[in-house]
Amino acid sequence: LRIPATKRFFLLMLVWTLGWGFSVTWYGVYVIEKFGISQELATLGLMIQGLGWTFGGAVVKPFLLKRLNIWTIAKSSYCITALLLLVVAFTTTFYSFIAVYAVAAITGAISLSSTFNFISIKAPTNIQGKAMGIAQSMMSLGFFLVPLLGSVAGAVSIVTFYPIAALFLGIGLIILYRQDSSQIA
């Protein structure tokens, strides 16, 4: 945490976890309450989201890395994920929700792996393991805070869940834009 080059990316990891963590943690409550679907259909939707996530990490990210630099991939994936999480808040059917959410999972996987890439790139080689450990700790902190924040947001209205998730990922995009891209390589 004391290395200036990595501090911003640890913060980025926390913000990413708050955003995506919000969307996944409160998914079940949201879709069952908003769309009145069964638990089985909600589970199927989460499985579809998981397939999107797997496709994003295993197929799309390697494809993009052959064509674009990590900086462009990260900014694009944060932006698209934030926009898609905002769009899901306005869907009117479960099927449209899950279609958009599955695409958001593709870019969500790319944004997470890009954040790990930045931490690895910026951490000195002799402390790579420690840097990845701190990144995991930031994720743990985020997943600790998500239920607390979600409880407050849910007390207001469940319709706030996905705009809040989008907001956190939008903050991540701002953090990326404030970083000098020439220092990432």
MDTraj code that builds the backbone (N, CA, C; nanometers):
import mdtraj as md
import numpy as np

residues = "LEU ARG ILE PRO ALA THR LYS ARG PHE PHE LEU LEU MET LEU VAL TRP THR LEU GLY TRP GLY PHE SER VAL THR TRP TYR GLY VAL TYR VAL ILE GLU LYS PHE GLY ILE SER GLN GLU LEU ALA THR LEU GLY LEU MET ILE GLN GLY LEU GLY TRP THR PHE GLY GLY ALA VAL VAL LYS PRO PHE LEU LEU LYS ARG LEU ASN ILE TRP THR ILE ALA LYS SER SER TYR CYS ILE THR ALA LEU LEU LEU LEU VAL VAL ALA PHE THR THR THR PHE TYR SER PHE ILE ALA VAL TYR ALA VAL ALA ALA ILE THR GLY ALA ILE SER LEU SER SER THR PHE ASN PHE ILE SER ILE LYS ALA PRO THR ASN ILE GLN GLY LYS ALA MET GLY ILE ALA GLN SER MET MET SER LEU GLY PHE PHE LEU VAL PRO LEU LEU GLY SER VAL ALA GLY ALA VAL SER ILE VAL THR PHE TYR PRO ILE ALA ALA LEU PHE LEU GLY ILE GLY LEU ILE ILE LEU TYR ARG GLN ASP SER SER GLN ILE ALA".split()
xyz = np.array([
    [0.0813, -0.1214, 0.0000],
    [0.0000, 0.0000, 0.0000],
    [0.0846, 0.1265, 0.0000],
    [0.2119, 0.1122, 0.0322],
    [0.2974, 0.2310, 0.0384],
    [0.3624, 0.2657, -0.0950],
    [0.3455, 0.1805, -0.1930],
    [0.4068, 0.2057, -0.3233],
    [0.3143, 0.2983, -0.4032],
    [0.3593, 0.4190, -0.4325],
    [0.2722, 0.5152, -0.5010],
    [0.2146, 0.4624, -0.6334],
    [0.2903, 0.3843, -0.7058],
    [0.2456, 0.3363, -0.8370],
    [0.1275, 0.2394, -0.8282],
    [0.1097, 0.1752, -0.7129],
    [0.0023, 0.0758, -0.7021],
    [-0.1183, 0.1251, -0.6222],
    [-0.1019, 0.2291, -0.5432],
    [-0.2105, 0.2764, -0.4562],
    [-0.3416, 0.2975, -0.5322],
    [-0.3337, 0.3671, -0.6424],
    [-0.4541, 0.3994, -0.7196],
    [-0.5228, 0.2718, -0.7691],
    [-0.4440, 0.1715, -0.8025],
    [-0.5023, 0.0482, -0.8546],
    [-0.5634, -0.0379, -0.7440],
    [-0.5115, -0.0256, -0.6222],
    [-0.5773, -0.0929, -0.5098],
    [-0.7130, -0.0263, -0.4821],
    [-0.7170, 0.1055, -0.4904],
    [-0.8439, 0.1772, -0.4773],
    [-0.9391, 0.1359, -0.5902],
    [-0.8859, 0.1225, -0.7099],
    [-0.9659, 0.0788, -0.8242],
    [-1.0258, -0.0597, -0.7979],
    [-0.9475, -0.1485, -0.7382],
    [-0.9973, -0.2828, -0.7061],
    [-1.1124, -0.2743, -0.6053],
    [-1.0992, -0.1887, -0.5067],
    [-1.2062, -0.1716, -0.4079],
    [-1.3333, -0.1186, -0.4745],
    [-1.3192, -0.0182, -0.5573],
    [-1.4344, 0.0421, -0.6242],
    [-1.4991, -0.0584, -0.7196],
    [-1.4168, -0.1355, -0.7922],
    [-1.4720, -0.2388, -0.8808],
    [-1.5549, -0.3381, -0.7989],
    [-1.5006, -0.3816, -0.6862],
    [-1.5711, -0.4792, -0.6024],
    [-1.7022, -0.4216, -0.5494],
    [-1.7009, -0.2969, -0.5115],
    [-1.8252, -0.2350, -0.4648],
    [-1.9283, -0.2319, -0.5775],
    [-1.8865, -0.2006, -0.6972],
    [-1.9792, -0.1941, -0.8096],
    [-2.0301, -0.3303, -0.8529],
    [-1.9390, -0.4181, -0.8922],
    [-1.9840, -0.5490, -0.9388],
    [-2.0404, -0.6310, -0.8227],
    [-1.9806, -0.6177, -0.7060],
    [-2.0298, -0.6895, -0.5889],
    [-2.1730, -0.6512, -0.5555],
    [-2.2038, -0.5240, -0.5710],
    [-2.3404, -0.4769, -0.5484],
    [-2.4358, -0.5480, -0.6447],
    [-2.3957, -0.5565, -0.7703],
    [-2.4852, -0.6148, -0.8707],
    [-2.5085, -0.7634, -0.8466],
    [-2.4067, -0.8350, -0.8058],
    [-2.4207, -0.9802, -0.7861],
    [-2.4850, -1.0126, -0.6516],
    [-2.4431, -0.9449, -0.5479],
    [-2.4946, -0.9737, -0.4139],
    [-2.6452, -0.9509, -0.4057],
    [-2.6933, -0.8471, -0.4682],
    [-2.8348, -0.8116, -0.4574],
    [-2.9165, -0.8576, -0.5778],
    [-2.8556, -0.9345, -0.6655],
    [-2.9227, -0.9856, -0.7841],
    [-3.0517, -1.0614, -0.7493],
    [-3.0429, -1.1609, -0.6618],
    [-3.1580, -1.2450, -0.6293],
    [-3.2748, -1.1657, -0.5731],
    [-3.2458, -1.0807, -0.4774],
    [-3.3493, -0.9972, -0.4174],
    [-3.4145, -0.9107, -0.5250],
    [-3.3312, -0.8517, -0.6072],
    [-3.3802, -0.7595, -0.7091],
    [-3.4725, -0.8289, -0.8094],
    [-3.4244, -0.9384, -0.8700],
    [-3.5053, -1.0002, -0.9769],
    [-3.6314, -1.0668, -0.9233],
    [-3.6247, -1.1236, -0.8050],
    [-3.7443, -1.1871, -0.7486],
    [-3.8474, -1.0814, -0.7101],
    [-3.8004, -0.9734, -0.6485],
    [-3.8934, -0.8662, -0.6090],
    [-3.9453, -0.7871, -0.7283],
    [-3.8581, -0.7479, -0.8170],
    [-3.8997, -0.6609, -0.9278],
    [-3.9821, -0.7362, -1.0324],
    [-3.9405, -0.8584, -1.0650],
    [-4.0059, -0.9292, -1.1743],
    [-4.1004, -1.0392, -1.1278],
    [-4.1023, -1.0669, -0.9982],
    [-4.1927, -1.1681, -0.9443],
    [-4.1658, -1.3080, -0.9981],
    [-4.0387, -1.3387, -1.0223],
    [-4.0035, -1.4693, -1.0785],
    [-3.9758, -1.5704, -0.9679],
    [-3.9666, -1.6960, -1.0046],
    [-3.9361, -1.8019, -0.9084],
    [-3.7867, -1.8029, -0.8776],
    [-3.7535, -1.8685, -0.7689],
    [-3.6134, -1.8833, -0.7318],
    [-3.5379, -1.9637, -0.8374],
    [-3.6055, -2.0605, -0.8973],
    [-3.5420, -2.1426, -1.0009],
    [-3.5064, -2.0589, -1.1240],
    [-3.5967, -1.9715, -1.1649],
    [-3.5695, -1.8857, -1.2801],
    [-3.4590, -1.7844, -1.2462],
    [-3.4588, -1.7352, -1.1238],
    [-3.3521, -1.6447, -1.0804],
    [-3.2172, -1.7159, -1.0864],
    [-3.2145, -1.8418, -1.0443],
    [-3.0913, -1.9200, -1.0495],
    [-3.0467, -1.9411, -1.1929],
    [-3.1394, -1.9715, -1.2810],
    [-3.1065, -1.9871, -1.4227],
    [-3.0458, -1.8577, -1.4780],
    [-3.1027, -1.7449, -1.4402],
    [-3.0473, -1.6165, -1.4832],
    [-2.9051, -1.5971, -1.4342],
    [-2.8794, -1.6361, -1.3122],
    [-2.7441, -1.6233, -1.2581],
    [-2.6477, -1.7177, -1.3296],
    [-2.6967, -1.8331, -1.3699],
    [-2.6130, -1.9250, -1.4480],
    [-2.5793, -1.8644, -1.5842],
    [-2.6750, -1.7981, -1.6461],
    [-2.6503, -1.7312, -1.7737],
    [-2.5480, -1.6194, -1.7556],
    [-2.5619, -1.5460, -1.6465],
    [-2.4632, -1.4420, -1.6145],
    [-2.3254, -1.5043, -1.5990],
    [-2.3172, -1.6190, -1.5335],
    [-2.1901, -1.6878, -1.5158],
    [-2.1281, -1.7314, -1.6474],
    [-2.2114, -1.7736, -1.7405],
    [-2.1610, -1.8090, -1.8737],
    [-2.1049, -1.6858, -1.9444],
    [-2.1737, -1.5730, -1.9296],
    [-2.1220, -1.4475, -1.9854],
    [-1.9875, -1.4120, -1.9248],
    [-1.9765, -1.4271, -1.7937],
    [-1.8517, -1.3987, -1.7230],
    [-1.7378, -1.4865, -1.7757],
    [-1.7657, -1.6155, -1.7889],
    [-1.6647, -1.7102, -1.8371],
    [-1.6225, -1.6760, -1.9796],
    [-1.7184, -1.6456, -2.0641],
    [-1.6896, -1.6096, -2.2024],
    [-1.6040, -1.4826, -2.2084],
    [-1.6359, -1.3848, -2.1244],
    [-1.5593, -1.2605, -2.1223],
    [-1.4141, -1.2816, -2.0829],
    [-1.3934, -1.3623, -1.9785],
    [-1.2576, -1.3846, -1.9306],
    [-1.1764, -1.4803, -2.0156],
    [-1.2408, -1.5842, -2.0682],
    [-1.1674, -1.6891, -2.1396],
    [-1.1549, -1.6653, -2.2894],
    [-1.2495, -1.5915, -2.3474],
    [-1.2490, -1.5743, -2.4929],
    [-1.2275, -1.4280, -2.5335],
    [-1.3102, -1.3395, -2.4801],
    [-1.3076, -1.2004, -2.5260],
    [-1.1802, -1.1286, -2.4826],
    [-1.1412, -1.1413, -2.3572],
    [-1.0208, -1.0691, -2.3095],
    [-0.8958, -1.1118, -2.3859],
    [-0.8675, -1.2424, -2.4027],
    [-0.7493, -1.2797, -2.4823],
    [-0.7560, -1.2269, -2.6265],
    [-0.8744, -1.2286, -2.6856],
    [-0.8927, -1.1753, -2.8207],
    [-0.8571, -1.0265, -2.8236],
    [-0.9066, -0.9516, -2.7258],
    [-0.8802, -0.8078, -2.7206],
    [-0.7325, -0.7778, -2.6966],
    [-0.6680, -0.8571, -2.6116],
    [-0.5269, -0.8335, -2.5804],
    [-0.4369, -0.8470, -2.7033],
    [-0.4807, -0.9240, -2.8011],
    [-0.4023, -0.9389, -2.9246],
    [-0.4163, -0.8161, -3.0146],
    [-0.5164, -0.7330, -2.9870],
    [-0.5464, -0.6222, -3.0768],
    [-0.5354, -0.4837, -3.0130],
    [-0.5514, -0.4771, -2.8807],
    [-0.5540, -0.3476, -2.8121],
    [-0.4606, -0.3502, -2.6914],
    [-0.4241, -0.2329, -2.6421],
    [-0.3430, -0.2291, -2.5201],
    [-0.4345, -0.2393, -2.3980],
    [-0.3767, -0.2756, -2.2882],
    [-0.4531, -0.2990, -2.1656],
    [-0.5247, -0.1724, -2.1191],
    [-0.4642, -0.0597, -2.1450],
    [-0.5233, 0.0679, -2.1041],
    [-0.6578, 0.0902, -2.1744],
    [-0.6600, 0.0705, -2.3039],
    [-0.7832, 0.0865, -2.3822],
    [-0.8874, -0.0162, -2.3406],
    [-0.8444, -0.1391, -2.3214],
    [-0.9355, -0.2459, -2.2791],
    [-0.9993, -0.2121, -2.1451],
    [-0.9189, -0.1669, -2.0505],
    [-0.9698, -0.1363, -1.9160],
    [-1.0708, -0.0218, -1.9193],
    [-1.0341, 0.0884, -1.9834],
    [-1.1255, 0.2030, -1.9884],
    [-1.2560, 0.1649, -2.0573],
    [-1.2464, 0.0946, -2.1669],
    [-1.3672, 0.0542, -2.2402],
    [-1.4539, -0.0391, -2.1573],
    [-1.3909, -0.1377, -2.0922],
    [-1.4698, -0.2355, -2.0167],
    [-1.5349, -0.1722, -1.8937],
    [-1.4657, -0.0816, -1.8265],
    [-1.5282, -0.0117, -1.7127],
    [-1.6468, 0.0718, -1.7601],
    [-1.6284, 0.1434, -1.8695],
    [-1.7346, 0.2289, -1.9219],
    [-1.8556, 0.1463, -1.9649],
    [-1.8329, 0.0410, -2.0417],
    [-1.9441, -0.0409, -2.0912],
    [-2.0148, -0.1109, -1.9760],
    [-1.9388, -0.1632, -1.8807],
    [-2.0013, -0.2316, -1.7669],
    [-2.0885, -0.1348, -1.6880],
    [-2.0377, -0.0161, -1.6611],
    [-2.1164, 0.0835, -1.5871],
    [-2.2447, 0.1185, -1.6625],
    [-2.2330, 0.1406, -1.7921],
    [-2.3517, 0.1749, -1.8716],
    [-2.4527, 0.0606, -1.8736],
    [-2.4055, -0.0621, -1.8886],
    [-2.4975, -0.1763, -1.8928],
    [-2.5661, -0.1984, -1.7580],
    [-2.4950, -0.1769, -1.6484],
    [-2.5586, -0.1907, -1.5173],
    [-2.6635, -0.0818, -1.4960],
    [-2.6414, 0.0327, -1.5559],
    [-2.7434, 0.1375, -1.5502],
    [-2.8639, 0.0990, -1.6369],
    [-2.8377, 0.0417, -1.7528],
    [-2.9459, -0.0008, -1.8423],
    [-3.0327, -0.1077, -1.7770],
    [-2.9709, -0.2036, -1.7064],
    [-3.0521, -0.3111, -1.6460],
    [-3.1525, -0.2553, -1.5455],
    [-3.1212, -0.1420, -1.4874],
    [-3.2140, -0.0813, -1.3913],
    [-3.3444, -0.0382, -1.4580],
    [-3.3403, -0.0209, -1.5889],
    [-3.4581, 0.0264, -1.6607],
    [-3.5262, -0.0815, -1.7443],
    [-3.4785, -0.2044, -1.7341],
    [-3.5437, -0.3118, -1.8085],
    [-3.6789, -0.3426, -1.7452],
    [-3.7717, -0.3867, -1.8280],
    [-3.9082, -0.4087, -1.7786],
    [-3.9460, -0.5557, -1.7680],
    [-3.8630, -0.6436, -1.8226],
    [-3.8896, -0.7872, -1.8107],
    [-3.7642, -0.8575, -1.7614],
    [-3.7831, -0.9720, -1.7007],
    [-3.6681, -1.0491, -1.6540],
    [-3.5793, -1.0901, -1.7707],
    [-3.6396, -1.1254, -1.8821],
    [-3.5614, -1.1732, -1.9972],
    [-3.4752, -1.0626, -2.0570],
    [-3.5272, -0.9412, -2.0617],
    [-3.4436, -0.8305, -2.1097],
    [-3.3360, -0.7971, -2.0056],
    [-3.3731, -0.8073, -1.8780],
    [-3.2758, -0.7839, -1.7713],
    [-3.1585, -0.8807, -1.7848],
    [-3.1880, -1.0095, -1.7955],
    [-3.0801, -1.1086, -1.7954],
    [-2.9975, -1.1021, -1.9233],
    [-3.0581, -1.0633, -2.0343],
    [-2.9818, -1.0483, -2.1589],
    [-2.8775, -0.9374, -2.1433],
    [-2.9189, -0.8241, -2.0898],
    [-2.8261, -0.7126, -2.0702],
    [-2.7248, -0.7464, -1.9607],
    [-2.7708, -0.8093, -1.8545],
    [-2.6826, -0.8438, -1.7426],
    [-2.5751, -0.9439, -1.7849],
    [-2.6087, -1.0370, -1.8732],
    [-2.5098, -1.1338, -1.9224],
    [-2.4012, -1.0630, -2.0030],
    [-2.4384, -0.9633, -2.0812],
    [-2.3387, -0.8863, -2.1560],
    [-2.2541, -0.8036, -2.0589],
    [-2.3180, -0.7489, -1.9556],
    [-2.2425, -0.6751, -1.8535],
    [-2.1414, -0.7671, -1.7851],
    [-2.1761, -0.8932, -1.7694],
    [-2.0839, -0.9890, -1.7078],
    [-1.9606, -1.0098, -1.7950],
    [-1.9786, -1.0073, -1.9254],
    [-1.8640, -1.0209, -2.0164],
    [-1.7654, -0.9076, -1.9913],
    [-1.8153, -0.7845, -1.9905],
    [-1.7260, -0.6704, -1.9705],
    [-1.6830, -0.6573, -1.8248],
    [-1.7650, -0.7062, -1.7325],
    [-1.7258, -0.7064, -1.5915],
    [-1.6037, -0.7950, -1.5679],
    [-1.6028, -0.9107, -1.6306],
    [-1.4872, -1.0011, -1.6182],
    [-1.3625, -0.9360, -1.6761],
    [-1.3795, -0.8663, -1.7862],
    [-1.2649, -0.7993, -1.8501],
    [-1.2134, -0.6861, -1.7623],
    [-1.3039, -0.6096, -1.7024],
    [-1.2593, -0.4988, -1.6165],
    [-1.1881, -0.5504, -1.4919],
    [-1.2359, -0.6609, -1.4338],
    [-1.1674, -0.7170, -1.3167],
    [-1.0280, -0.7654, -1.3532],
    [-1.0172, -0.8426, -1.4587],
    [-0.8844, -0.8952, -1.4940],
    [-0.7906, -0.7822, -1.5349],
    [-0.8432, -0.6768, -1.5941],
    [-0.7592, -0.5613, -1.6287],
    [-0.7059, -0.4932, -1.5028],
    [-0.7877, -0.4863, -1.3997],
    [-0.7438, -0.4265, -1.2736],
    [-0.6305, -0.5091, -1.2127],
    [-0.6460, -0.6401, -1.2151],
    [-0.5365, -0.7263, -1.1689],
    [-0.4114, -0.7060, -1.2547],
    [-0.4291, -0.6903, -1.3852],
    [-0.3150, -0.6658, -1.4740],
    [-0.2386, -0.5412, -1.4324],
    [-0.3120, -0.4321, -1.4056],
    [-0.2466, -0.3078, -1.3665],
    [-0.1665, -0.3241, -1.2377],
    [-0.2239, -0.3926, -1.1405],
    [-0.1534, -0.4132, -1.0140],
    [-0.0260, -0.4932, -1.0380],
    [-0.0362, -0.5968, -1.1184],
    [0.0801, -0.6791, -1.1487],
    [0.1868, -0.6001, -1.2245],
    [0.1441, -0.5179, -1.3195],
    [0.2378, -0.4375, -1.3983],
    [0.3110, -0.3367, -1.3104],
    [0.2395, -0.2744, -1.2188],
    [0.2980, -0.1661, -1.1396],
    [0.3740, -0.2120, -1.0156],
    [0.3479, -0.3330, -0.9665],
    [0.4170, -0.3814, -0.8463],
    [0.5559, -0.4335, -0.8852],
    [0.6566, -0.4006, -0.8060],
    [0.7889, -0.4564, -0.8323],
    [0.7838, -0.6099, -0.8303],
    [0.8692, -0.6708, -0.9109],
    [0.8653, -0.8168, -0.9245],
    [0.8890, -0.8897, -0.7928],
    [0.9655, -0.8316, -0.7026],
    [0.9955, -0.9005, -0.5767],
    [0.8797, -0.8987, -0.4767],
    [0.7714, -0.8243, -0.5075],
    [0.6563, -0.8229, -0.4172],
    [0.5249, -0.8539, -0.4902],
    [0.5327, -0.9232, -0.6018],
    [0.4115, -0.9567, -0.6778],
    [0.3090, -1.0295, -0.5905],
    [0.3547, -1.1268, -0.5137],
    [0.2633, -1.2029, -0.4285],
    [0.1955, -1.1150, -0.3253],
    [0.2722, -1.0262, -0.2634],
    [0.2143, -0.9341, -0.1656],
    [0.1129, -0.8407, -0.2314],
    [0.1469, -0.7934, -0.3504],
    [0.0554, -0.7026, -0.4208],
    [-0.0759, -0.7727, -0.4539],
    [-0.0688, -0.8966, -0.4992],
    [-0.1912, -0.9708, -0.5302],
    [-0.2699, -1.0000, -0.4022],
    [-0.1984, -1.0214, -0.2926],
    [-0.2647, -1.0418, -0.1636],
    [-0.3394, -0.9174, -0.1186],
    [-0.2787, -0.8010, -0.1372],
    [-0.3454, -0.6756, -0.1016],
    [-0.4663, -0.6541, -0.1931],
    [-0.4519, -0.6880, -0.3201],
    [-0.5656, -0.6764, -0.4127],
    [-0.6818, -0.7626, -0.3636],
    [-0.6524, -0.8836, -0.3212],
    [-0.7573, -0.9714, -0.2674],
    [-0.8169, -0.9139, -0.1400],
    [-0.7340, -0.8504, -0.0588],
    [-0.7839, -0.7868, 0.0638],
    [-0.8779, -0.6713, 0.0314],
    [-0.8466, -0.5972, -0.0739],
    [-0.9358, -0.4883, -0.1156],
    [-1.0696, -0.5455, -0.1620],
    [-1.0652, -0.6589, -0.2308],
    [-1.1899, -0.7245, -0.2724],
    [-1.2684, -0.7704, -0.1497],
    [-1.1989, -0.8259, -0.0515],
    [-1.2667, -0.8707, 0.0713],
    [-1.3323, -0.7533, 0.1425],
    [-1.2626, -0.6421, 0.1493],
    [-1.3197, -0.5223, 0.2112],
    [-1.4448, -0.4789, 0.1352],
    [-1.4369, -0.4787, 0.0044],
    [-1.5523, -0.4415, -0.0769],
    [-1.6705, -0.5341, -0.0535],
    [-1.6441, -0.6657, -0.0525],
    [-1.7530, -0.7604, -0.0310],
    [-1.8049, -0.7575, 0.1125],
    [-1.7278, -0.7023, 0.2047],
    [-1.7759, -0.6790, 0.3407],
    [-1.8711, -0.5593, 0.3430],
    [-1.8376, -0.4554, 0.2665],
    [-1.9169, -0.3324, 0.2668],
    [-2.0462, -0.3429, 0.1853],
    [-2.0458, -0.4254, 0.0797],
    [-2.1619, -0.4351, -0.0092],
    [-2.2916, -0.4704, 0.0642],
    [-2.2940, -0.5713, 0.1523],
    [-2.4204, -0.5997, 0.2219],
    [-2.4665, -0.4852, 0.3125],
    [-2.3718, -0.4165, 0.3727],
    [-2.4080, -0.3029, 0.4579],
    [-2.4689, -0.1899, 0.3750],
    [-2.4016, -0.1545, 0.2661],
    [-2.4533, -0.0481, 0.1799],
    [-2.5848, -0.0895, 0.1142],
    [-2.5938, -0.2159, 0.0742],
    [-2.7153, -0.2649, 0.0105],
    [-2.8344, -0.2651, 0.1044],
    [-2.8096, -0.2926, 0.2302],
    [-2.9187, -0.2892, 0.3281],
    [-2.9771, -0.1490, 0.3396],
    [-2.8893, -0.0515, 0.3391],
    [-2.9349, 0.0874, 0.3453],
    [-3.0088, 0.1243, 0.2164],
    [-2.9488, 0.0898, 0.1019],
    [-3.0114, 0.1213, -0.0273],
    [-3.1449, 0.0485, -0.0426],
    [-3.1489, -0.0783, -0.0024],
    [-3.2722, -0.1562, -0.0134],
    [-3.3837, -0.1037, 0.0752],
    [-3.3463, -0.0440, 0.1870],
    [-3.4478, 0.0161, 0.2750],
    [-3.5138, 0.1349, 0.2068],
    [-3.4390, 0.2010, 0.1187],
    [-3.4953, 0.3114, 0.0411],
    [-3.5801, 0.2526, -0.0717],
    [-3.5159, 0.1708, -0.1564],
    [-3.5856, 0.1047, -0.2677],
    [-3.4878, 0.0135, -0.3400],
    [-3.5341, -0.1032, -0.3790],
    [-3.4456, -0.1948, -0.4512],
    [-3.4085, -0.1409, -0.5893],
    [-3.4836, -0.0468, -0.6403],
    [-3.4504, 0.0075, -0.7719],
    [-3.3193, 0.0862, -0.7700],
    [-3.2662, 0.1139, -0.6513],
    [-3.1390, 0.1850, -0.6413],
    [-3.0182, 0.0933, -0.6597],
    [-3.0376, -0.0391, -0.6509],
    [-2.9241, -0.1324, -0.6530],
    [-2.8355, -0.1175, -0.7767],
    [-2.8935, -0.1217, -0.8939],
    [-2.8115, -0.1202, -1.0152],
    [-2.7583, 0.0183, -1.0508],
    [-2.8309, 0.1266, -1.0264],
    [-2.7678, 0.2576, -1.0445],
    [-2.6483, 0.2784, -0.9497],
    [-2.6580, 0.2269, -0.8276],
    [-2.5444, 0.2378, -0.7350],
    [-2.4270, 0.1557, -0.7861],
    [-2.4540, 0.0353, -0.8352],
    [-2.3471, -0.0486, -0.8923],
    [-2.2803, 0.0250, -1.0084],
    [-2.3609, 0.0843, -1.0953],
    [-2.3077, 0.1592, -1.2094],
    [-2.2246, 0.2784, -1.1627],
    [-2.2709, 0.3444, -1.0571],
    [-2.1979, 0.4597, -1.0036],
    [-2.0574, 0.4197, -0.9583],
    [-2.0470, 0.3095, -0.8858],
    [-1.9146, 0.2660, -0.8400],
    [-1.8225, 0.2349, -0.9576],
    [-1.8736, 0.1682, -1.0598],
    [-1.7903, 0.1395, -1.1761],
    [-1.7566, 0.2670, -1.2525],
    [-1.8478, 0.3633, -1.2513],
    [-1.8180, 0.4937, -1.3099],
    [-1.7061, 0.5657, -1.2347],
    [-1.7057, 0.5516, -1.1031],
    [-1.5956, 0.6078, -1.0230],
    [-1.4647, 0.5388, -1.0611],
    [-1.4711, 0.4083, -1.0845],
    [-1.3525, 0.3353, -1.1305],
    [-1.3013, 0.3907, -1.2628],
    [-1.3921, 0.4235, -1.3523],
    [-1.3531, 0.4814, -1.4808],
    [-1.2837, 0.6166, -1.4601],
    [-1.3360, 0.6957, -1.3677],
    [-1.2717, 0.8248, -1.3371],
    [-1.1313, 0.8023, -1.2825],
    [-1.1151, 0.7043, -1.1953],
    [-0.9821, 0.6724, -1.1420],
    [-0.8878, 0.6353, -1.2560],
    [-0.9359, 0.5571, -1.3507],
    [-0.8526, 0.5193, -1.4653],
    [-0.8138, 0.6411, -1.5486],
    [-0.9087, 0.7293, -1.5736],
    [-0.8791, 0.8465, -1.6547],
    [-0.7826, 0.9424, -1.5847],
    [-0.7805, 0.9386, -1.4536],
    [-0.6889, 1.0280, -1.3805],
    [-0.5478, 0.9713, -1.3737],
    [-0.5310, 0.8460, -1.4097],
    [-0.3999, 0.7824, -1.4125],
    [-0.3329, 0.8166, -1.5464],
    [-0.2062, 0.8470, -1.5428],
    [-0.1315, 0.8758, -1.6641],
    [-0.1085, 0.7451, -1.7402],
    [-0.1716, 0.7318, -1.8558],
    [-0.1629, 0.6069, -1.9317],
    [-0.0218, 0.5790, -1.9808],
    [0.0631, 0.6792, -1.9924],
    [0.2007, 0.6547, -2.0377],
    [0.2802, 0.5774, -1.9322],
    [0.2325, 0.5773, -1.8086],
    [0.3014, 0.5044, -1.7022],
    [0.2600, 0.3589, -1.6953],
    [0.1618, 0.3179, -1.7774],
    [0.1171, 0.1804, -1.7801],
    [0.1779, 0.1139, -1.9009],
    [0.2709, 0.0310, -1.8791],
    [0.3314, -0.0439, -1.9898],
    [0.4320, -0.1426, -1.9373],
])
top = md.Topology()
chain = top.add_chain()
for i, resn in enumerate(residues, 1):
    res = top.add_residue(resn, chain, resSeq=i)
    for name in ("N", "CA", "C"):
        top.add_atom(name, md.element.get_by_symbol(name[0]), res)
traj = md.Trajectory(xyz[None], top)
